[in-house]
């Protein structure tokens, strides 16, 4: 028999155990959430979560056979489809050929015990106007939270702690204490030990990407017991308009570097959730019509009391933990220029560096930067948005080495394309995933805040 990896799943009162060969990993849910989930639903959820969290392992271990001591997950086909659609991004980020990753994936063998997980319908007629939010203190989740409060949808905030992001976890736990004191809304924490199965970064220049392909699918599944316990009618992700963009790679494969944040993925995730017995819960993104510049504008202009908690950096920095921003990654660079474009002082949000200094040039995709960049920034899909942001920051009077470089290199293009760029990045675009009964209220807020900014 060929060497293989063995996966076994067990369900506890408030947690899921996933045994992989001789190691055990746990997913620990907040108190009084998983306990309220029906026992048959717990088992079905655990099986699907275990598969979604381990199916990538052959890429890391080189062992192509995984033997699951459980029935075949009900959403196996949909989960595999989502994984395949994310592989072109992994290939791009690892500077490999997409065809080679597909070839390797085709050799993976998954064996299950006889049968498929039985269908189980979670009948719940008492849903309330509440939304379970994947909450990270990033601009998208903060704006989603603020919008929910304004339109009288009770927000249920959930953050998933990953073992490879200890610095990020630290700051978000600290922020959550202050947030609760100010707003009275508790952030619920899920402890996801299975995140240790993802490929870690070796350095800022050499990121690990295997195992991150289905992170949102896994997290979305973890939100289900909380949504059930809270009787929430909605689950909202913070997916904005640029998440639908992509490019054709050198081999002709369509590559969306953030596929799991696309509206297409939300539709596929809805199908996954239906196979798990959730028929009535509504899944979408309230900010789907907006680009990042518009998200920041609305968040900081309409909801400044919420905006001050923004943390959009995920780098692991050594002690001392003095700032929630590393000030040395492409996310920080992107947010920095977007703040200046909207006349927001980055220093008041705790940003520790002046990112208009020349040494940060490589972090901006506008300047063809590629040093330590995240996937979306490496793709340069955000190049035009940064072009407009630099123009607006330039008009706002900000100075620095990179502003001089912008003036010399890109000012003419930015001014020539200004109307086109503003129409796109401050426009309110079509949305497919906002629940119908909420759409008018949401669009009214967006149009009020962005009025006159498209010219």
ChimeraX attribute file (.defattr): number of C-alpha atoms within 10 A of each C-alpha:
attribute: neighborCount
match mode: 1-to-1
recipient: residues
	/A:1	3
	/A:2	6
	/A:3	9
	/A:4	17
	/A:5	18
	/A:6	15
	/A:7	21
	/A:8	16
	/A:9	21
	/A:10	15
	/A:11	17
	/A:12	15
	/A:13	16
	/A:14	17
	/A:15	22
	/A:16	24
	/A:17	19
	/A:18	25
	/A:19	18
	/A:20	18
	/A:21	12
	/A:22	8
	/A:23	8
	/A:24	14
	/A:25	17
	/A:26	19
	/A:27	22
	/A:28	21
	/A:29	23
	/A:30	17
	/A:31	15
	/A:32	14
	/A:33	20
	/A:34	24
	/A:35	18
	/A:36	16
	/A:37	19
	/A:38	13
	/A:39	14
	/A:40	14
	/A:41	19
	/A:42	22
	/A:43	20
	/A:44	24
	/A:45	24
	/A:46	23
	/A:47	28
	/A:48	22
	/A:49	25
	/A:50	23
	/A:51	23
	/A:52	24
	/A:53	24
	/A:54	20
	/A:55	21
	/A:56	22
	/A:57	20
	/A:58	20
	/A:59	16
	/A:60	13
	/A:61	10
	/A:62	11
	/A:63	15
	/A:64	22
	/A:65	19
	/A:66	22
	/A:67	17
	/A:68	22
	/A:69	16
	/A:70	22
	/A:71	17
	/A:72	22
	/A:73	26
	/A:74	21
	/A:75	25
	/A:76	17
	/A:77	12
	/A:78	15
	/A:79	22
	/A:80	15
	/A:81	12
	/A:82	19
	/A:83	22
	/A:84	16
	/A:85	18
	/A:86	21
	/A:87	24
	/A:88	27
	/A:89	27
	/A:90	25
	/A:91	21
	/A:92	19
	/A:93	20
	/A:94	16
	/A:95	9
	/A:96	13
	/A:97	17
	/A:98	23
	/A:99	15
	/A:100	11
	/A:101	16
	/A:102	14
	/A:103	11
	/A:104	14
	/A:105	18
	/A:106	10
	/A:107	11
	/A:108	17
	/A:109	14
	/A:110	15
	/A:111	14
	/A:112	15
	/A:113	11
	/A:114	10
	/A:115	11
	/A:116	15
	/A:117	21
	/A:118	16
	/A:119	14
	/A:120	15
	/A:121	14
	/A:122	17
	/A:123	10
	/A:124	13
	/A:125	8
	/A:126	8
	/A:127	15
	/A:128	13
	/A:129	14
	/A:130	20
	/A:131	26
	/A:132	27
	/A:133	26
	/A:134	24
	/A:135	25
	/A:136	23
	/A:137	24
	/A:138	16
	/A:139	25
	/A:140	26
	/A:141	23
	/A:142	24
	/A:143	25
	/A:144	25
	/A:145	26
	/A:146	19
	/A:147	21
	/A:148	22
	/A:149	13
	/A:150	13
	/A:151	13
	/A:152	10
	/A:153	20
	/A:154	19
	/A:155	25
	/A:156	24
	/A:157	21
	/A:158	21
	/A:159	21
	/A:160	22
	/A:161	22
	/A:162	17
	/A:163	17
	/A:164	17
	/A:165	16
	/A:166	15
	/A:167	17
	/A:168	22
	/A:169	20
	/A:170	13
	/A:171	17
	/A:172	22
	/A:173	16
	/A:174	10
	/A:175	17
	/A:176	21
	/A:177	14
	/A:178	14
	/A:179	18
	/A:180	12
	/A:181	10
	/A:182	11
	/A:183	10
	/A:184	10
	/A:185	15
	/A:186	16
	/A:187	23
	/A:188	18
	/A:189	19
	/A:190	21
	/A:191	17
	/A:192	21
	/A:193	19
	/A:194	20
	/A:195	24
	/A:196	15
	/A:197	18
	/A:198	22
	/A:199	18
	/A:200	17
	/A:201	13
	/A:202	9
	/A:203	9
	/A:204	14
	/A:205	12
	/A:206	14
	/A:207	17
	/A:208	17
	/A:209	18
	/A:210	20
	/A:211	23
	/A:212	20
	/A:213	26
	/A:214	23
	/A:215	14
	/A:216	18
	/A:217	24
	/A:218	21
	/A:219	18
	/A:220	23
	/A:221	19
	/A:222	22
	/A:223	23
	/A:224	22
	/A:225	22
	/A:226	26
	/A:227	22
	/A:228	21
	/A:229	14
	/A:230	18
	/A:231	19
	/A:232	23
	/A:233	21
	/A:234	25
	/A:235	21
	/A:236	26
	/A:237	24
	/A:238	24
	/A:239	26
	/A:240	22
	/A:241	21
	/A:242	20
	/A:243	22
	/A:244	18
	/A:245	15
	/A:246	18
	/A:247	13
	/A:248	11
	/A:249	16
	/A:250	10
	/A:251	10
	/A:252	10
	/A:253	16
	/A:254	16
	/A:255	22
	/A:256	27
	/A:257	29
	/A:258	21
	/A:259	25
	/A:260	25
	/A:261	22
	/A:262	21
	/A:263	21
	/A:264	14
	/A:265	18
	/A:266	24
	/A:267	14
	/A:268	16
	/A:269	23
	/A:270	17
	/A:271	15
	/A:272	22
	/A:273	20
	/A:274	18
	/A:275	21
	/A:276	24
	/A:277	16
	/A:278	20
	/A:279	15
	/A:280	15
	/A:281	19
	/A:282	16
	/A:283	22
	/A:284	22
	/A:285	27
	/A:286	28
	/A:287	29
	/A:288	27
	/A:289	24
	/A:290	25
	/A:291	22
	/A:292	22
	/A:293	23
	/A:294	25
	/A:295	25
	/A:296	23
	/A:297	20
	/A:298	22
	/A:299	23
	/A:300	21
	/A:301	14
	/A:302	17
	/A:303	15
	/A:304	12
	/A:305	13
	/A:306	19
	/A:307	21
	/A:308	16
	/A:309	20
	/A:310	23
	/A:311	24
	/A:312	19
	/A:313	20
	/A:314	19
	/A:315	19
	/A:316	16
	/A:317	16
	/A:318	9
	/A:319	7
	/A:320	6
	/A:321	13
	/A:322	12
	/A:323	14
	/A:324	24
	/A:325	25
	/A:326	21
	/A:327	20
	/A:328	21
	/A:329	21
	/A:330	26
	/A:331	22
	/A:332	24
	/A:333	26
	/A:334	23
	/A:335	22
	/A:336	22
	/A:337	25
	/A:338	26
	/A:339	20
	/A:340	21
	/A:341	25
	/A:342	19
	/A:343	16
	/A:344	18
	/A:345	13
	/A:346	19
	/A:347	11
	/A:348	9
	/A:349	17
	/A:350	18
	/A:351	19
	/A:352	16
	/A:353	17
	/A:354	14
	/A:355	23
	/A:356	19
	/A:357	13
	/A:358	14
	/A:359	11
	/A:360	20
	/A:361	21
	/A:362	19
	/A:363	25
	/A:364	27
	/A:365	26
	/A:366	21
	/A:367	18
	/A:368	15
	/A:369	17
	/A:370	19
	/A:371	20
	/A:372	19
	/A:373	24
	/A:374	20
	/A:375	21
	/A:376	21
	/A:377	24
	/A:378	22
	/A:379	21
	/A:380	19
	/A:381	20
	/A:382	19
	/A:383	17
	/A:384	17
	/A:385	23
	/A:386	24
	/A:387	23
	/A:388	27
	/A:389	26
	/A:390	25
	/A:391	24
	/A:392	20
	/A:393	20
	/A:394	19
	/A:395	11
	/A:396	13
	/A:397	11
	/A:398	14
	/A:399	12
	/A:400	14
	/A:401	15
	/A:402	19
	/A:403	21
	/A:404	15
	/A:405	15
	/A:406	19
	/A:407	16
	/A:408	10
	/A:409	12
	/A:410	18
	/A:411	19
	/A:412	13
	/A:413	13
	/A:414	22
	/A:415	14
	/A:416	10
	/A:417	14
	/A:418	18
	/A:419	14
	/A:420	14
	/A:421	20
	/A:422	19
	/A:423	15
	/A:424	17
	/A:425	23
	/A:426	25
	/A:427	21
	/A:428	22
	/A:429	15
	/A:430	12
	/A:431	19
	/A:432	16
	/A:433	21
	/A:434	20
	/A:435	15
	/A:436	9
	/A:437	8
	/A:438	13
	/A:439	14
	/A:440	12
	/A:441	13
	/A:442	18
	/A:443	18
	/A:444	11
	/A:445	15
	/A:446	20
	/A:447	14
	/A:448	11
	/A:449	17
	/A:450	16
	/A:451	12
	/A:452	12
	/A:453	14
	/A:454	16
	/A:455	11
